[in-house]
Amino acid sequence: MKKLVIILILLAGGLVALAVSNPDESDFREWYIEEHGFGGALVSLAVQRENRVFFSTYSIGGQALIKKRTLAYGIAGTFFKAGD
């Protein structure tokens, strides 16, 4: 029983750490400009962030006839490209 309580406390602590370290739009812009230069600066202005508590998705499009395209996922203060 004691081990279960310790595991649950550690799990809750890990989830809280993920939620607190979830990157925001300004973090994404800095990363995207670093990756793509001036073109990335222009694209990053149109990016929409969807907060999922423990991670975020950053996408472009999804309005009118433009298909929504996910550019990256952000988790624990880091970004991962979402396919080309």
OpenMM code with the backbone's topology and positions (N, CA, C; nanometers):
from openmm import Vec3, app, unit

residues = "MET LYS LYS LEU VAL ILE ILE LEU ILE LEU LEU ALA GLY GLY LEU VAL ALA LEU ALA VAL SER ASN PRO ASP GLU SER ASP PHE ARG GLU TRP TYR ILE GLU GLU HIS GLY PHE GLY GLY ALA LEU VAL SER LEU ALA VAL GLN ARG GLU ASN ARG VAL PHE PHE SER THR TYR SER ILE GLY GLY GLN ALA LEU ILE LYS LYS ARG THR LEU ALA TYR GLY ILE ALA GLY THR PHE PHE LYS ALA GLY ASP".split()
positions = [
    Vec3(0.0822, -0.1199, 0.0000),
    Vec3(0.0000, 0.0000, 0.0000),
    Vec3(0.0865, 0.1260, 0.0000),
    Vec3(0.1958, 0.1215, 0.0777),
    Vec3(0.2846, 0.2359, 0.0868),
    Vec3(0.3496, 0.2655, -0.0484),
    Vec3(0.3873, 0.1597, -0.1214),
    Vec3(0.4494, 0.1754, -0.2532),
    Vec3(0.3515, 0.2400, -0.3513),
    Vec3(0.2267, 0.2023, -0.3433),
    Vec3(0.1247, 0.2583, -0.4315),
    Vec3(0.1087, 0.4083, -0.4082),
    Vec3(0.1074, 0.4499, -0.2836),
    Vec3(0.0953, 0.5917, -0.2498),
    Vec3(0.2163, 0.6690, -0.3034),
    Vec3(0.3348, 0.6128, -0.2873),
    Vec3(0.4566, 0.6776, -0.3369),
    Vec3(0.4522, 0.6895, -0.4892),
    Vec3(0.4090, 0.5844, -0.5568),
    Vec3(0.3987, 0.5863, -0.7030),
    Vec3(0.2980, 0.6915, -0.7489),
    Vec3(0.1845, 0.6993, -0.6811),
    Vec3(0.0826, 0.7976, -0.7177),
    Vec3(0.1318, 0.9407, -0.6948),
    Vec3(0.2049, 0.9628, -0.5865),
    Vec3(0.2606, 1.0959, -0.5591),
    Vec3(0.3628, 1.1337, -0.6660),
    Vec3(0.4490, 1.0405, -0.7034),
    Vec3(0.5488, 1.0667, -0.8087),
    Vec3(0.4821, 1.0920, -0.9442),
    Vec3(0.3794, 1.0151, -0.9735),
    Vec3(0.3058, 1.0343, -1.0986),
    Vec3(0.2390, 1.1715, -1.1023),
    Vec3(0.1759, 1.2085, -0.9926),
    Vec3(0.1115, 1.3408, -0.9850),
    Vec3(0.2156, 1.4515, -0.9972),
    Vec3(0.3301, 1.4346, -0.9344),
    Vec3(0.4372, 1.5332, -0.9455),
    Vec3(0.4879, 1.5460, -1.0883),
    Vec3(0.5006, 1.4338, -1.1567),
    Vec3(0.5432, 1.4364, -1.2970),
    Vec3(0.4428, 1.5077, -1.3856),
    Vec3(0.3146, 1.4834, -1.3643),
    Vec3(0.2108, 1.5495, -1.4435),
    Vec3(0.2063, 1.6997, -1.4164),
    Vec3(0.2246, 1.7377, -1.2919),
    Vec3(0.2288, 1.8805, -1.2581),
    Vec3(0.3492, 1.9460, -1.3252),
    Vec3(0.4634, 1.8787, -1.3251),
    Vec3(0.5836, 1.9321, -1.3902),
    Vec3(0.5613, 1.9508, -1.5396),
    Vec3(0.4934, 1.8560, -1.6039),
    Vec3(0.4629, 1.8694, -1.7468),
    Vec3(0.3700, 1.9876, -1.7722),
    Vec3(0.2698, 2.0036, -1.6890),
    Vec3(0.1750, 2.1140, -1.7072),
    Vec3(0.2426, 2.2493, -1.6878),
    Vec3(0.3305, 2.2599, -1.5905),
    Vec3(0.3983, 2.3867, -1.5624),
    Vec3(0.4987, 2.4213, -1.6718),
    Vec3(0.5654, 2.3205, -1.7279),
    Vec3(0.6692, 2.3458, -1.8280),
    Vec3(0.6154, 2.3480, -1.9715),
    Vec3(0.4843, 2.3474, -1.9868),
    Vec3(0.4229, 2.3509, -2.1196),
    Vec3(0.4602, 2.4826, -2.1898),
    Vec3(0.5292, 2.4760, -2.3066),
    Vec3(0.5739, 2.5987, -2.3731),
    Vec3(0.4579, 2.6809, -2.4294),
    Vec3(0.4752, 2.8141, -2.4325),
    Vec3(0.3706, 2.9015, -2.4852),
    Vec3(0.4064, 2.9493, -2.6270),
    Vec3(0.3231, 3.0380, -2.6816),
    Vec3(0.3428, 3.0830, -2.8199),
    Vec3(0.4734, 3.1575, -2.8405),
    Vec3(0.5150, 3.2375, -2.7447),
    Vec3(0.6412, 3.3112, -2.7625),
    Vec3(0.7601, 3.2149, -2.7658),
    Vec3(0.7555, 3.1087, -2.6854),
    Vec3(0.8605, 3.0072, -2.6907),
    Vec3(0.8626, 2.9405, -2.8278),
    Vec3(0.7436, 2.9116, -2.8811),
    Vec3(0.7357, 2.8495, -3.0128),
    Vec3(0.7933, 2.9415, -3.1206),
    Vec3(0.7575, 3.0691, -3.1159),
    Vec3(0.8073, 3.1639, -3.2163),
    Vec3(0.9596, 3.1683, -3.2167),
    Vec3(1.0190, 3.1772, -3.0981),
    Vec3(1.1651, 3.1792, -3.0889),
    Vec3(1.2252, 3.0539, -3.1514),
    Vec3(1.1714, 2.9378, -3.1187),
    Vec3(1.2215, 2.8117, -3.1714),
    Vec3(1.2028, 2.8039, -3.3233),
    Vec3(1.0842, 2.8442, -3.3719),
    Vec3(1.0549, 2.8320, -3.5149),
    Vec3(1.1410, 2.9274, -3.5971),
    Vec3(1.1640, 3.0465, -3.5463),
    Vec3(1.2510, 3.1419, -3.6172),
    Vec3(1.3943, 3.0893, -3.6192),
    Vec3(1.4383, 3.0307, -3.5104),
    Vec3(1.5721, 2.9724, -3.5055),
    Vec3(1.5863, 2.8596, -3.6072),
    Vec3(1.4804, 2.7806, -3.6245),
    Vec3(1.4830, 2.6683, -3.7188),
    Vec3(1.4728, 2.7122, -3.8652),
    Vec3(1.3901, 2.8149, -3.8941),
    Vec3(1.3560, 2.8482, -4.0320),
    Vec3(1.3947, 2.9890, -4.0756),
    Vec3(1.4540, 3.0673, -3.9908),
    Vec3(1.4984, 3.2015, -4.0287),
    Vec3(1.3841, 3.2989, -4.0537),
    Vec3(1.4043, 3.3903, -4.1496),
    Vec3(1.3073, 3.4964, -4.1761),
    Vec3(1.1717, 3.4414, -4.2187),
    Vec3(1.1703, 3.3379, -4.3017),
    Vec3(1.0439, 3.2758, -4.3422),
    Vec3(0.9681, 3.2205, -4.2232),
    Vec3(1.0429, 3.1648, -4.1274),
    Vec3(0.9810, 3.1138, -4.0057),
    Vec3(0.9182, 3.2243, -3.9228),
    Vec3(0.9801, 3.3440, -3.9278),
    Vec3(0.9250, 3.4579, -3.8543),
    Vec3(0.7891, 3.4967, -3.9108),
    Vec3(0.7773, 3.4930, -4.0424),
    Vec3(0.6490, 3.5277, -4.1049),
    Vec3(0.5425, 3.4222, -4.0769),
    Vec3(0.5799, 3.2975, -4.0897),
    Vec3(0.4845, 3.1886, -4.0663),
    Vec3(0.4411, 3.1861, -3.9199),
    Vec3(0.5344, 3.2123, -3.8290),
    Vec3(0.5026, 3.2009, -3.6862),
    Vec3(0.3967, 3.3013, -3.6414),
    Vec3(0.3752, 3.4065, -3.7181),
    Vec3(0.2723, 3.5042, -3.6833),
    Vec3(0.1311, 3.4476, -3.7006),
    Vec3(0.1156, 3.3495, -3.7909),
    Vec3(-0.0159, 3.2929, -3.8202),
    Vec3(-0.0440, 3.1633, -3.7440),
    Vec3(0.0484, 3.1216, -3.6608),
    Vec3(0.0344, 2.9937, -3.5905),
    Vec3(-0.0691, 3.0028, -3.4791),
    Vec3(-0.1444, 2.8952, -3.4653),
    Vec3(-0.2437, 2.8845, -3.3581),
    Vec3(-0.1985, 2.7765, -3.2602),
    Vec3(-0.2066, 2.8082, -3.1323),
    Vec3(-0.1673, 2.7128, -3.0282),
    Vec3(-0.2912, 2.6492, -2.9684),
    Vec3(-0.2866, 2.5180, -2.9561),
    Vec3(-0.3924, 2.4453, -2.8872),
    Vec3(-0.3311, 2.3839, -2.7614),
    Vec3(-0.3724, 2.4329, -2.6462),
    Vec3(-0.3182, 2.3865, -2.5191),
    Vec3(-0.3911, 2.2603, -2.4764),
    Vec3(-0.3164, 2.1559, -2.4508),
    Vec3(-0.3720, 2.0281, -2.4073),
    Vec3(-0.3301, 1.9956, -2.2631),
    Vec3(-0.3078, 2.0933, -2.1808),
    Vec3(-0.2655, 2.0874, -2.0411),
    Vec3(-0.1215, 2.0350, -2.0275),
    Vec3(-0.0932, 1.9131, -2.0703),
    Vec3(0.0400, 1.8557, -2.0537),
    Vec3(0.1292, 1.8792, -2.1751),
    Vec3(0.0715, 1.9152, -2.2886),
    Vec3(0.1478, 1.9474, -2.4088),
    Vec3(0.0654, 2.0425, -2.4943),
    Vec3(0.1282, 2.0999, -2.5955),
    Vec3(0.0590, 2.1918, -2.6859),
    Vec3(0.0853, 2.1507, -2.8296),
    Vec3(-0.0101, 2.1800, -2.9172),
    Vec3(0.0119, 2.1624, -3.0602),
    Vec3(0.0089, 2.2997, -3.1253),
    Vec3(0.0955, 2.3179, -3.2228),
    Vec3(0.1061, 2.4445, -3.2945),
    Vec3(0.0765, 2.4153, -3.4407),
    Vec3(-0.0287, 2.4791, -3.4932),
    Vec3(-0.0712, 2.4505, -3.6296),
    Vec3(-0.1022, 2.5796, -3.7041),
    Vec3(-0.1142, 2.5639, -3.8345),
    Vec3(-0.1448, 2.6762, -3.9218),
    Vec3(-0.2580, 2.6326, -4.0134),
    Vec3(-0.3411, 2.7260, -4.0545),
    Vec3(-0.4533, 2.6946, -4.1431),
    Vec3(-0.5763, 2.6534, -4.0655),
    Vec3(-0.6650, 2.5817, -4.1325),
    Vec3(-0.7868, 2.5352, -4.0686),
    Vec3(-0.9037, 2.6301, -4.0850),
    Vec3(-0.8830, 2.7393, -4.1590),
    Vec3(-0.9919, 2.8333, -4.1837),
    Vec3(-1.0195, 2.8378, -4.3342),
    Vec3(-1.1444, 2.8559, -4.3679),
    Vec3(-1.1885, 2.8638, -4.5083),
    Vec3(-1.1444, 2.7380, -4.5816),
    Vec3(-1.0698, 2.7534, -4.6901),
    Vec3(-1.0304, 2.6395, -4.7731),
    Vec3(-0.8910, 2.5866, -4.7412),
    Vec3(-0.8233, 2.6498, -4.6471),
    Vec3(-0.6869, 2.6084, -4.6138),
    Vec3(-0.6921, 2.4925, -4.5153),
    Vec3(-0.6293, 2.3814, -4.5539),
    Vec3(-0.6257, 2.2639, -4.4682),
    Vec3(-0.5375, 2.2894, -4.3460),
    Vec3(-0.5828, 2.2445, -4.2309),
    Vec3(-0.5059, 2.2613, -4.1070),
    Vec3(-0.3814, 2.1723, -4.1125),
    Vec3(-0.2679, 2.2307, -4.0762),
    Vec3(-0.1409, 2.1577, -4.0782),
    Vec3(-0.0696, 2.1787, -3.9457),
    Vec3(-0.0421, 2.0713, -3.8747),
    Vec3(0.0298, 2.0793, -3.7481),
    Vec3(0.1786, 2.0926, -3.7763),
    Vec3(0.2402, 2.1962, -3.7190),
    Vec3(0.3819, 2.2223, -3.7411),
    Vec3(0.4696, 2.1569, -3.6352),
    Vec3(0.4242, 2.1586, -3.5095),
    Vec3(0.5075, 2.1059, -3.4012),
    Vec3(0.4238, 2.0742, -3.2784),
    Vec3(0.4847, 1.9944, -3.1916),
    Vec3(0.4276, 1.9642, -3.0609),
    Vec3(0.5251, 2.0176, -2.9559),
    Vec3(0.4723, 2.0765, -2.8500),
    Vec3(0.5568, 2.1263, -2.7424),
    Vec3(0.5244, 2.0548, -2.6131),
    Vec3(0.6267, 1.9998, -2.5503),
    Vec3(0.6083, 1.9295, -2.4236),
    Vec3(0.7339, 1.9465, -2.3390),
    Vec3(0.7154, 1.9732, -2.2123),
    Vec3(0.8267, 1.9878, -2.1170),
    Vec3(0.9292, 2.0895, -2.1646),
    Vec3(0.8840, 2.1996, -2.2222),
    Vec3(0.9730, 2.3063, -2.2644),
    Vec3(1.0508, 2.2773, -2.3915),
    Vec3(1.0184, 2.1689, -2.4617),
    Vec3(1.0880, 2.1302, -2.5845),
    Vec3(0.9875, 2.1185, -2.6979),
    Vec3(1.0369, 2.1317, -2.8203),
    Vec3(0.9508, 2.1218, -2.9373),
    Vec3(0.9937, 2.0064, -3.0256),
    Vec3(0.8937, 1.9417, -3.0858),
    Vec3(0.9179, 1.8313, -3.1774),
    Vec3(0.8449, 1.8614, -3.3076),
    Vec3(0.9157, 1.8546, -3.4181),
    Vec3(0.8538, 1.8787, -3.5485),
    Vec3(0.7518, 1.7696, -3.5764),
    Vec3(0.6441, 1.8104, -3.6423),
    Vec3(0.5395, 1.7164, -3.6784),
    Vec3(0.5471, 1.6903, -3.8279),
    Vec3(0.6238, 1.5940, -3.8712),
    Vec3(0.6352, 1.5572, -4.0131),
    Vec3(0.6420, 1.6731, -4.1095),
    Vec3(0.6904, 1.6473, -4.2266),
    Vec3(0.7026, 1.7540, -4.3279),
    Vec3(0.5855, 1.7565, -4.4182),
] * unit.nanometer
topology = app.Topology()
chain = topology.addChain("A")
for resn in residues:
    res = topology.addResidue(resn, chain)
    for name in ("N", "CA", "C"):
        topology.addAtom(name, app.Element.getBySymbol(name[0]), res)
